[in-house]
Amino acid sequence: MVRTPLTPEERERGERLGRLLREARGARSMTDVAASAGLSAETLRKIETGRAPTPAFFTVAALAGALGLSMDELIGRCAPEAADVPGAPDASI
């Protein structure tokens, strides 16, 4: 089965997610956070570095829980700005 190549926007969103998770992890070790979320450290490493830019919803939810982040916060900080999305309503109205 061949995967459809990711769009530049999907890659950028994955990089934003990785940066956010790294920042939220702070001084905690990757192994500690991964274990708290029920993941391998390698999976977390791939997400944080953008090598796994589209992790499964339940993986992201587990990481959010382990890091004390809400899913709303993750979505809000990882989604592109409304002005950058073609066809999005103008927020200034």
NORURMO-V880283 format. One record per run of one state. SS is the DSSP state (H for helix, E for strand, C for the rest). FROM is the first residue (numbers start at 1). TO is the last residue. Records with the same first field share a line. If there is no record, write none. Layout:
SS->FROM-TO / FROM-TO
This chain:
C->1-7 / 26-29 / 38-40 / 50-56 / 68-70 / 79-81 / 85-93
H->8-25 / 30-37 / 41-49 / 57-67 / 71-78 / 82-84
